[in-house]
Amino acid sequence: MSEAKTPAVLVDQVSKWYGQVIGLNDVSLAIDGGVTGVLGPNGAGKSTLFKLLMGRLRPSQGSVRLFGIDPWSNAAPYRRVGYVSESERMYD
């Protein structure tokens, strides 16, 4: 019997509210390691999802795991992730 592989990203029934505005509503997904694209129209919640994964926001409900670890309780997963937010600027 093979071992169950822990996904690199696990989002389980995550919602994020900004007051009365819903940023994400009951999102669940599992992503194995590798390169993954996230596509969607403006306002779909892509940036909110990544901010939740990077620990810049806390979910209003649900849970987020990077490599099986809660990013709010342990910063270790961030050593394995590259992330540049939409607000970061790169200069020559």
Beta strands, then each sheet from edge to edge (+ up, - down):
strand 1: 9-18
strand 2: 21-31
strand 3: 61-66
sheet 1: 2+ 1- 3+
end
